[in-house]
Amino acid sequence: MSRRSDPIYLDHNAGTSLRAGVRETMIEVLNDTGNASSVHAHGRRARGRIEEAREHVARLCGEKTRAVTFASGGTEANMTALSPVWQDQGAPVYLDKLYRSAVEHSSVLTGGRFAVADQVVIPVDCDGVLQLQELKEVLKDAEPGLVSVMAANNETGVIQPVAEIGAAARECGHFFHVDAVQAAGRIKIDMEAWQSDIVTLSAHKIGGPQGIGATVVRSTARAPSPLMIGGGQENWRRGGTENVAAITGFGAAAIEALEETSETRHVLDLKTQLEAALRSICPSTVIFGENVDRLANTCCFAVPGIPAETALIAFDLERVSVSSGSACSSGKVSVSHVLTAMGVEESLARCALRISLGWNTSSADIAGFLDVWPKIIDRLNPDARHEAA
């Protein structure tokens, strides 16, 4: 195969490109000096930058500024939310169980601060949607616990019925956490409609820097016990000197993410063209979750007989970056727990690839991918393009 001159990046669910405005804002902050906990002018300027960013991130969720607590990323934010001890109106509340779906991100699969014995896994259907009736049955008559569900899946893009899940949790007296890391900037975050007590976010999914995330609570009177203690930063909710530059970048990215309506339509048009072309190139292509609502930017697909691990290497040699939906934490390709939970046969799940588009994905990027893909298929499995769906 001939080597491409310009690289193509189609792995925005892993981390999207830093926006130009965010970069400029961060450079300005990096040229400053000051600890936000200091009372002198330099410290007050740093504090002002943090509070301004907090306001922008709060707006992303339609909440008040004081609802936001910054963390080192989505994983720490999830660990903070997944606490068996919460404060409610100043009194401790001890939650009995963690109820999570079978398709959560690895940072939620571990259960956070809940013991393994205290975790209940709720199955999903063949499209990857949580089985709501089963959740309701499990929650009914149970001691107060924490329900944790991602708004949109990082591998398939499938959007969960979070409002209905939140209503079920509230009706039975349970707390509700929504992992909105992949949803932010792609669908509206409405904590009131979702009836969620807490959502978690990560900046590098919306064009901000890596290494910064946040928890957002619907009521500051009802929040999980701190994970990081040892300092009074973040109103005693997360100890440690704040990363002013990263927080400021997060705030700048949040502003742009709130204004992405036309951008989202553009991304959806590109994905629609992509999926039609995938089927035209190879009729046996399987697109996971295609029968339900998905994020506009995410396509998880497989061609039987084309192993993902081999295809990823072939794409990389062509300077095209895509991913296998299961390559998040280890950097290795393995069978996706998401597809397994959806009942996908292992042989097909091992062929799954994920294309995720971003704010700067162009028509030329999609055209370049589609130019390379038939060549890879013909190289790895010449018969695949002639097999019926």
ABEGO torsion letter per residue (X at the ends): XBBBABBBBAAAAAEBBBBAAAAAAAAAAAABBEBAABABAAAAAAAAAAAAAAAAAAAAAGBBAAABBBBAEAAAAAAAABBABBBBGGBBBBBABBBBBAABBAAAAAGEABBAAABBBBBBBAAGBBBAAAAAAAABGBBBBBBBBBABBAAAGBBBBAAAAAAAAAAAGBBBBBBAAAABGABBBBAAAAGBABBBBBAAAAGBBBGBBBBBBABAABBBBBABBGBABGGGABBEBBBAAAAAAAAAAAAAAAAAAAAAAAAAAAAAAAAAAAAAABAABBBBGAABBBBAABBBBBBBGBBAAAAAAAAAAAGBBBBBAAAAAAGBBBBBAAAAAAGBBAAAAAABBBBBBBAABBAAAAAAAAAAAAAAAAAABAAAAABBX
